[in-house]
Amino acid sequence: WVCERGVGYGGIWDPPIGLFADGSVIAGTIDGLVRSPGEARGCTWSFAKSGLEKRTVVDVVVRPDAPNEGLVLASTGGENDAGGSTFTTEIFATIDAGRTFTALAKDFDPLFVAQTIEVAKSDPKRVYVSGSLGDEGAFYVSTDGGTTFTKHVIALVKPDERAPYIAAVSPTDAGRVYVRTGGRSSRLLVTDDGGVTFRSVFQGPPLAGFALSADGATVWVGSTEGVSRAATADFAFTKLGSVAVQCLKSVGATLYACIADPTVPYALGASSDRGATFAPVLSLAQIRGPLACAAGTEAATCAADWPALKATFDPGAATTSDAGGAVGPK
């Protein structure tokens, strides 16, 4: 376990995180991008420079075709002459696992509120960015690797929906993109022409989970009402269960789910039957303790926070033996 302040953020901020092939990790904060090099294994964290200083990093993506390269979506707030909010949205690229960055694009609408960025696996030059623009959703498309973008509009259902979030790009078709809408209700939208047109294939409560199989043939969605599955050939969804989930991820033949149901005694589950049932993988009470780090490193500060957190994760367990007791990584 590594605490939030050990990484460089806090409060209610939910950071976007990217993991490179060399083991380096980047995380977006409201004050910039932080990085832990692979050899540090989560113990040391430092803020990136190269123009990313003091910019809010709203999303990051590691290129699926080149896992030591990635893109960072950053935003800086400001005001126009009338006192209204404006935003400078920028994209930065790295080809060395986050050691250095190069500014790519800055030609976004000043009222655009950025949310997500994704790269097509089958076409590395196809980059997508989503967010909101006034009362509508905005969907930007680049065909030159993220240097220039074309804007498209996603009509939102008001007042229930707000910004669109890119859920995935098809691994076999760069023009097919899955987008979920946020708000009091959600839709799963699909475009087959790179954002020119969208169609709704699922509607329900806020979609907190989404997964796409490696071959692009199967899709899952998850919410407080459980998990549903469909073939992407027809999007005929089947309800699989009613356990509330907060995330979904398909890896090979296994579907993982973050469980949000307080009656279920584990936080992470795995399914080997395409989401029909889940078996426990991890409960929060099983977390062993803070990462063992040398004195003076950023994550070494986490040891002092562990006893109180341990009591929250496992209220029935004694915490005296855990006070300050750090454990090494596996």
C-alpha positions, 0 to 999 in steps of 0.5 A: 500500500502507498498512501495518497500523500506519498504519491503527491495528492489528497482529498477527494481527487481520483487520479488517472494512473498509467503503468509503462512496460518498464515498471514506471508509474505516472499519476495525474494530480491537480498540481501536475503529473507525478512519476515513480520510475520502475526501479523505485517500485513506488517508493519515490515520486517526483513531479514532471517538468516539460511544461506540465508544471502546475497543470491539472492532469485529467487523464493519461493513456499508455499507448497499447501499441508501444507500452513505454509511450503515452499521452497526458491530457492536461487543463489549466483554468482561467477567466475571460473578459466577462469573468466566465471560466475558460480552460487551456487544454493541452496534450503532452507525449512521452516516448521514454516511459514518462521521463520527458514530455513534448507538447503536442496539441493546444487547439481546443475550444476555450470552453471545453472541459476535458475528461478522457483521452484514448488511443486506438490500438489498430491505428496509433495515429488515431487519438480521441478526447472527450469532455463537455462544451456548454450543455453538449458533449464534445468529442475530438478526433486526431488522425495524426497522433494527437497534433491536430483535432477535429471536433464533433458534438455528442447530444446529451439527454438533459438534465440527467446526463453530463459529460461523455467519457471514453470507455474503450476503442475497439482493438480491431477497428480504430473507428469504433469507440465506446462512450459512456455518459455520466450523470443521474442516468447513463447511456453506452454510446457507440460510434463506428465512424470515428465520432461523426455519428453515435448510437445508444446501445444501453441505458440505465443507472450511472455506469461505473464499470465497462469492459471489452474483450481482447478480440472486441467481440464482447462487452460488459457494463456494470452499475449499482444494479449489477453486470450485463453482457452483450456481443458487439455484433448486436448489443443484445444485453443479458443481465448476469447478476445484481451485485453492485460494481464500481469497475470492470476489466477483461484480461484474457479469459478472466473478467475482474470486478470492483465490488461495491456491495457491502454484503459481499465480503471482498472488494475485487472479484474474478469471473471465469464464466464471462461474468455470470459468477465471481470468486473473491480475489482480494478483500481490503482486510488482506492488504499487508501494510505500507510499502517498505521504503527507505527513510526520506523517500516520499512513500516512507511517510505512509507508515505512520498512516497505516494503523488508522487505515488498517482499523478501517479496513479490518475493524475486528483486528488489533493494530498494535503489531502493525504500527509502523510495520512496513512490508516489502513489495512482491 
